[in-house]
Amino acid sequence: MKLSETTAPIPGPGHGLAQGKSVLVTAAAGTGIGFAAAQRFAAEGARLAISDRHERRLIAAADRIESEFGTRPLTVPCDVTDNQQIDAMVDRVVAEYGSIDVLINNAGLGGTASIQSMTDEQWCSVLDVTLTSTFRTTRSVLRVMIPRGSGVIVNNASVIGWRAQEGQSHYAAAKAGVMALTRCSALDVAPHGIRVNAVAPSIAMHPHLAKVTSDELLEQLSKSEAFGRAAQPWEVANVMVFLASDYSSYMTGEVVSVSSQHA
């Protein structure tokens, strides 16, 4: 069964789960989970800020959100491998909205390489964008959240942090690191009233993934899902919204699998 032939439910309307909250989503340009998260938070009434290192695509994302929801998100170009740019991004959002209630750490970098041929550059670039940027952005946002005594951070991990896949040693190590970072940082900041959780999607289909992954592998991964299809990015974003909302007020340090994979 081709991915293009599968069916998925239609996104529902918002329910005010982020009404009035200031939400920052990193790596939000394009068509993946980050943009879907931005859309869902806009639908839920958030005061939205989106960031990406691709400024032109970031503006296009803001244009689309404004067209769909009637309000324009704040756009802040940022390279999440640069501490100065991260701090400037956080300061810009605070200057605009007065606070950051929710951080969605979505930035990540993939790739395929066998461990025997993987270069230091391939390893370090994936770890830097996927894991270290999550640490950097979390640390910067905590400058704002800790004095206020509240805040929510949701990280984007992956089931590959638990499950092996050929050619993915660097990405799997990075995502496993995001999971561990989520659990440990949650304990560090719990006394300050801040919650840290993560989602771990299996496969969420979007055009960028299709460009960098073979049809054969996508088909194989899709067939391993109980529903016989990949998730839509908004289905992952819905779980992010839940973790950012008051409905998950007693959850911290958790990694929630967004997957229909067989055990």
N, C-alpha and C positions, 0 to 999 in steps of 0.2 A: 504494500500500500504506500503510495507516494505521499510525502508530507503535504503537498499541495492539494491532495484529495481528502485529507482528513478534515473533520469539523471541530469547532470549538464553540463554547458558549459566547454570548455577546456581553461586553462589559455593562454592568448595571450603573445606575445613577449614584451620585454621591449621597452621603448621609450625614455630612457635617462633622466627620470624625476628626478633622484637623482645623475646624473653624477658628479663625483668628490666630492660629499658631504660625510662627515663622519657621519655615522649613528650607534647609539648604540641601540640594541634591548635586553631588559631584558627577562628572562624566555624563551629563544629561543631554548632550546633543546626539543627533543621529536617530536611530530607530530601535535601540535596544532597551534593556531593562531600565536604565537611567532615565530615558525620555518617558517611558511608560510610567515610572514612578512620579515624575514631574506632572504628567497628565492626571494621574489618580489623586495626587495631593491638591492639584488645582480644583479637581472635581469635588474634593472634600472641604474646600473653603480655606485652604492655607494661604498665608502670605508667603509666596514662593520665591526662592532664589535658586537659579540654576547656574552651574559652572561647567566648563569644558576647556580644553586647551585649543580646540578648533573654533576660533571666534566666528567665522562665517556660518558654520553649522549651528553654533550656539544662538546666533541671531535668528536663524531660520526656525529653530526650535521654539524660541520665544514668540515669533510671529504666529506659528501654528497654535500654540497654547492660547495666545490672545484671541485668535480667531475662533477657537472652540469654546472658550470659557469666559471671554469678555474682559479679562484682566491680564495685564502683561506682567510676567515675572521679571524680577531683577536679574540681569545677566552679568556674570563676573568671569571673564576669561582667566584661567588658572592652569598652570602646569603643576600637578600634584607631586612632582619630584623635586620641587623647589620650595624650601621652607619660607622664604621671603614672600613668594607669591601666595602661598597658603595663608600666611598671617594677614596679608593684604586683603585676600578674599574674605576672611572672617571679619576683619575690621570694616570692610565695605558693607557687608550684610548687616552688621550691628548698627552702623551709621544710618542705614536706610530703615531698618525695622525695629531697632532698639534692643534686640535680643536675637538669639538663635534657640528656638525651642527643640528643634529636631534636626539632626544631621543624618543624611543618608550617604554612607561611604560606598560609592558604587564603582569607583575607578578600578580598572583591571586591564591586564594585558595578557593575551594568550600566545599560542604558537605551538608548533609540533616539532620535536627533535628527539631522537633517541639519546639515551644517557651517554652512550659511547662516543657520539659525535657532537654533543652539545658543547657550545663554547662558553667561556666565562661571560662574555657579553650577553648571550642569550639568557643564561641563568640569572645574571644580575639585573637585567632590564625587566624581566618578568617579576622577580621578587621586589624590585624597587617600586614599580607601578602598582602591583597588586597587593602586596603586604605592607611595605614600608610607608607607602602613601596613606594607608589606612591609619597607621600609627601616627604619622605626622599630622594629619587633619584632625584626628581625635584629640591629640595633645593641644592643638591650637584652639579648638572649639571649647575645650574644658576651661580655658582662660575666662570664657564668658559664662559657662554653665555653673561652675563651682561657686562663684560669688553669689549667684542667684539661688542656689540650692535646688535646682531642678533642671531637667533636660533629658532627652532621649537620643540615643545613637543606635542606628541600625546599619550593620555591615552586610555587604554582599559576599557571601562565601560560595561554596559549591559542593555538591555531593562528591565531586572528585577529590575533595579533602579526606573522604572516607574510603572511596572505592578506586581501585587501580584502573588506569587506562594507558595503553601503550603510547609512548612519545610525549607524555605529559608530566614528566618528573618535576620540572620547574613550576608549572602551573599548579599541580597537585600540592607540592610543598608550600607554595604561597597561600593557597586556599586553606590548607590545614593550619597554617600559621594564623590566618585571619580568624579561624575558629578558636584557636588557643588564646589569641589576643582578646577576642570577645569575652571569653570566660574569665580571664584574669583581670582585665581592665574593669569588668563589671564589679568585681569585688573591691577594687581600688576606689571606685567612685560611689558605691552604694551609700556610704555614710553621708554623702553630699546630696542625696535625693535624685541621683542620676541613674538611669537604666541603660544597659548596653546589651543588645541582642543581635542576632544575625539570621539571615535566610540562607539556605543552601539549595539552590535550584539544581535540577538534573539537566534538562535541556530546554531552553526557551528559544523558540525559532524567531529570527528576524533577518532582514536582508544582509546585514554585515556578517552574521554567522554563516550564511549560505555562501558568501563570497570566499571565506577563508577555510571552509570545511568541505570535504568531498561529499557528493550526493550519497555515495555508498555508506560512509560513516554516519551521516545524518539519518539514513534509512535504518541502519543497524541500531543506533541509539534510540530512535523513535519506537522501534519494535520491542525494545526492552521495557518500555513504559506500559503499565497496565491498561491505559486508555488507547494505546496504539498510536499516539501522536505526541509531538512536542508541546510544551506549554506555550501559551501566548505570553509575551512580556508583561502584559497587564495582570495576568494571573499571579505572577511573582510579586508585582507591585502591590496587589491587594494585601498580601501577607505583610509587606513592609508597612503599609498603612495601619494594619492591625497592631503590629509591634510598636508603632509610634503613637498609637492612640491610648486613651485611658482604659480601654477594654483589656489591655495587657499590663495593668498597673502592678501586678505581683510577679511579673516575669523579668528576670535579668540573668545575664550569663548564659542564655539559651541559644542554641543553633537549631532553627526550625527547617526541616527538610521540605522543600516545595517540589514534590516528586510523586509520580505514580509508579515508580520502578518496582519490579518484583524484588523481593529480598534475595 
